[in-house]
């Protein structure tokens, strides 16, 4: 089954979308299989990461911002602002698609794992994530 999630991210950062994906998996009626996710953008990404302690997300965001700074004089792709090229680099370094096994009609994530949309722009429009539930 194919689904589309339209998500809004009003600032740079990690957004937990686990519950939205879990709802789609449950509505599919499938019990065993694979859930694939794909984000249709070049300045945002997807991530499986700890969902319990917010400091883990904050540390990841800070680390990536240090790794890929804004206003680097080497960037030539700057027409959409100082966060434009860094957002593309961050997306290239992370993931635009994920696969998660499904067991007993649920995402087979670990105890502390969640699925996150990682917005790399300071301001963005709606983000679309395609979700496919494959199995029986």
C-alpha positions as semicolon CSV with decimal commas, in nm:
position;residue;x (nm);y (nm);z (nm)
1;X;0,000;0,000;0,000
2;X;0,122;0,347;-0,085
3;X;0,069;0,653;0,132
4;X;0,185;1,013;0,129
5;X;0,249;1,220;0,441
6;X;0,255;1,597;0,413
7;X;0,446;1,742;0,706
8;X;0,528;2,094;0,807
9;X;0,852;2,196;0,970
10;X;0,867;2,561;1,067
11;X;1,233;2,562;1,168
12;X;1,556;2,369;1,134
13;X;1,563;2,053;1,345
14;X;1,444;1,699;1,404
15;X;1,070;1,624;1,402
16;X;0,944;1,290;1,538
17;X;0,708;1,138;1,280
18;X;0,700;0,785;1,426
19;X;0,336;0,801;1,536
20;X;0,221;0,920;1,191
21;X;0,404;0,636;1,017
22;X;0,274;0,385;1,275
23;X;-0,084;0,499;1,205
24;X;-0,035;0,433;0,833
25;X;0,111;0,089;0,903
26;X;-0,185;0,002;1,123
27;X;-0,436;0,128;0,864
28;X;-0,273;-0,088;0,596
29;X;-0,401;-0,405;0,763
30;X;-0,072;-0,580;0,690
31;X;0,103;-0,785;0,961
32;X;0,451;-0,873;0,836
33;X;0,674;-0,703;0,586
34;X;0,870;-0,388;0,521
35;X;0,789;-0,018;0,548
36;X;0,985;0,213;0,320
37;X;0,995;0,590;0,349
38;X;1,124;0,840;0,095
39;X;1,139;1,219;0,130
40;X;1,082;1,410;-0,193
41;X;1,314;1,701;-0,116
42;X;1,685;1,789;-0,141
43;X;1,715;2,002;0,172
44;X;1,558;1,772;0,432
45;X;1,620;1,411;0,525
46;X;1,498;1,111;0,724
47;X;1,662;0,953;1,025
48;X;1,610;0,675;1,278
49;X;1,740;0,800;1,610
50;X;1,680;0,801;1,985
51;X;1,335;0,930;2,072
52;X;1,358;0,940;2,453
53;X;1,602;1,214;2,551
54;X;1,569;1,544;2,360
55;X;1,935;1,624;2,432
56;X;2,037;1,353;2,181
57;X;1,849;1,539;1,907
58;X;1,996;1,873;2,015
59;X;2,348;1,730;2,011
60;X;2,297;1,584;1,662
61;X;2,166;1,916;1,531
62;X;2,457;2,109;1,687
63;X;2,714;1,862;1,555
64;X;2,581;1,874;1,197
65;X;2,562;2,255;1,205
66;X;2,930;2,267;1,309
67;X;3,023;2,016;1,040
68;X;2,837;2,208;0,767
69;X;2,846;2,581;0,851
70;X;2,645;2,849;0,676
71;X;2,808;3,134;0,484
72;X;3,110;2,932;0,374
73;X;3,288;3,132;0,102
74;X;3,327;2,816;-0,107
75;X;2,950;2,789;-0,169
76;X;2,833;2,914;-0,507
77;X;2,473;2,788;-0,477
78;X;2,336;3,063;-0,253
79;X;2,034;3,199;-0,442
80;X;1,788;3,092;-0,172
81;X;1,987;3,223;0,123
82;X;2,276;3,124;0,349
83;X;2,114;2,798;0,459
84;X;2,051;2,678;0,100
85;X;2,373;2,494;0,012
86;X;2,436;2,373;0,369
87;X;2,087;2,215;0,363
88;X;2,173;2,025;0,043
89;X;2,502;1,903;0,192
90;X;2,329;1,793;0,515
91;X;2,072;1,603;0,313
92;X;2,348;1,433;0,113
93;X;2,527;1,328;0,434
94;X;2,217;1,182;0,595
95;X;1,937;0,979;0,428
96;X;1,650;1,045;0,191
97;X;1,503;0,697;0,236
98;X;1,459;0,445;0,516
99;X;1,343;0,085;0,551
100;X;1,185;-0,047;0,870
101;X;1,072;-0,408;0,922
102;X;0,714;-0,469;1,031
103;X;0,609;-0,742;1,276
104;X;0,263;-0,819;1,405
105;X;0,124;-0,513;1,229
106;X;0,370;-0,273;1,396
107;X;0,698;-0,102;1,317
108;X;0,980;-0,325;1,448
109;X;1,177;-0,033;1,593
110;X;1,399;-0,074;1,897
111;X;1,289;0,051;2,238
112;X;1,445;0,396;2,202
113;X;1,421;0,436;1,824
114;X;1,199;0,685;1,645
115;X;1,160;0,801;1,286
116;X;1,245;1,166;1,230
117;X;1,210;1,422;0,955
118;X;1,528;1,632;0,968
119;X;1,459;1,980;0,836
120;X;1,783;2,149;0,725
121;X;1,638;2,489;0,628
122;X;1,553;2,767;0,874
123;X;1,216;2,808;0,700
124;X;1,054;2,567;0,460
125;X;0,724;2,477;0,305
126;X;0,540;2,148;0,335
127;X;0,753;1,834;0,317
128;X;0,623;1,521;0,149
129;X;0,723;1,173;0,263
130;X;0,613;0,871;0,060
131;X;0,542;0,564;0,272
132;X;0,506;0,213;0,123
133;X;0,387;-0,079;0,331
134;X;0,491;-0,407;0,166
135;X;0,391;-0,746;0,297
136;X;0,103;-0,963;0,402
